Amino acid sequence: MAAMKIEPFALERFFAEHEFSARHLLCASDCETFSLGELLALEPGADEAFEALRLGYTETAGGPALREEIASLYKGITADDILVFAGAQEAIFVFMNAVLNAGDHLIVHSPCYQSLASVAEAAGCRVTRWPAEAGRGWALDPGDLAGLAGTDTRAVVVNFPHNPTGYLPEKERFTAIVESARSRGLLLFSDEVYRFLEYDAADRLPAACEIYENGVSLGVMSKAFGLAGLRLGWAACRNHDVLGAMAAFKDYTTICTAAPSEFLAALALRQRDAILERNLAILRGNLEALSDFFTRHEGLFSWQRPRAGPVAFPALRFAAASDDFCAGLLRDRGVLLAPGRLFGAAAEHFRIGFGRRDFRSGLEAVSDTVREKPA
Ligand SMILES: Cc1ncc(COP(=O)(O)O)c(C=O)c1O
């Protein structure tokens, strides 16, 4: 058998080139990053405890105290239902390789964070896109599954709140998707890395692992908690055959996560109310500024205002592709926006991220450019 060949990850290659050199990073998908000092200051005695931390291997599943904290994010989930990974990315890679078999059919919410489709393809699975369209408000119709699923279908992959569109379904719609997966005996891989960033907490969906015994909920410290540098994520699942297969595969990827990351993630989860409050306040303020921007420039852009998360996926009205627009902004103003083609999506779209404190200065630079455009 040939060694695994995988498509280059278009968005990550783009970030590798520009993320750390652009003056205004306006397409990030995480919330404002915390410094180590800010995080330790959230809990009395945390800095001494951090200094005393032993830097040995940690448990493959993740330390029990950390898994308890993660489990407390869910209803009816225990520490035994949690498997910790080096970021959500590792969990995706491991699920697709350890749980699926070559030849399996997979239905993937699209456009998507590329690894949700590319890893399975590289593992020999057949992937069918489940397209979300701007014209339907980026909504997925649960009824579509009847036409997409066949006898060889093993799993459905969804991502709510969604990257890059910011789409969040109503609970009834999500439940209908879950029921459709259940009635067909499909695994539901539910990428929930933007959970807890609902602007109205009442809109938060139940986690897939809570309401479906074959649901795998993907979580991470990177997005809602603003701690991407910890590289710490998890899978939550009540089906222990799935979790066991993933744990056995992880022995060949990272074995275990970094002890400092586990310590800091547990601390952040204990203090999650303060962290989420800070991040949601930044998001809400920035979303108002973004909304004003699109109202002012209605002739140039169309957009769907998200109900959750730090990203939106507007479209240009004046060009069929956003590549030149994004390249011009980067060249002339140092503003980084992510062209839609990086998500395998309609080329006129682009991703804008508004989770960071310096968002408005970047948006101002975009305003300067578009003021020069005829409406
Ligand atoms: C939908 C989605 N899933 C997974 C990931 C990977 O998260 P991490 O970089 O924390 O591993 C991302 C990152 O952008 C994402 O947007």
The ligand as a Tripos MOL2 file, in Angstrom:
@<TRIPOS>MOLECULE
LIG
   16    16     1     0     0
SMALL
NO_CHARGES

@<TRIPOS>ATOM
      1 C1        -14.2280   24.0860   12.3560 C.3       1 LIG1
      2 C2        -12.8520   23.8660   12.8940 C.ar      1 LIG1
      3 N1        -12.5200   22.6630   13.3720 N.ar      1 LIG1
      4 C3        -11.2990   22.4210   13.8510 C.ar      1 LIG1
      5 C4        -10.3310   23.3960   13.8850 C.ar      1 LIG1
      6 C5         -8.9720   23.0850   14.4150 C.3       1 LIG1
      7 O1         -8.7830   23.6580   15.6770 O.3       1 LIG1
      8 P1         -7.3340   23.6970   16.3360 P.3       1 LIG1
      9 O2         -6.5230   24.5940   15.4710 O.co2     1 LIG1
     10 O3         -7.5260   24.3050   17.6410 O.co2     1 LIG1
     11 O4         -6.8030   22.3360   16.3800 O.co2     1 LIG1
     12 C6        -10.6210   24.6600   13.3980 C.ar      1 LIG1
     13 C7         -9.5990   25.7290   13.3740 C.2       1 LIG1
     14 O5         -9.7260   26.7360   12.7300 O.2       1 LIG1
     15 C8        -11.9210   24.9080   12.8990 C.ar      1 LIG1
     16 O6        -12.2780   26.1070   12.4200 O.3       1 LIG1
@<TRIPOS>BOND
     1     1     2 1
     2     2     3 ar
     3     2    15 ar
     4     3     4 ar
     5     4     5 ar
     6     5     6 1
     7     5    12 ar
     8     6     7 1
     9     7     8 1
    10     8     9 2
    11     8    10 1
    12     8    11 1
    13    12    13 1
    14    12    15 ar
    15    13    14 2
    16    15    16 1
@<TRIPOS>SUBSTRUCTURE
     1 LIG1         1 GROUP 0 **** ****
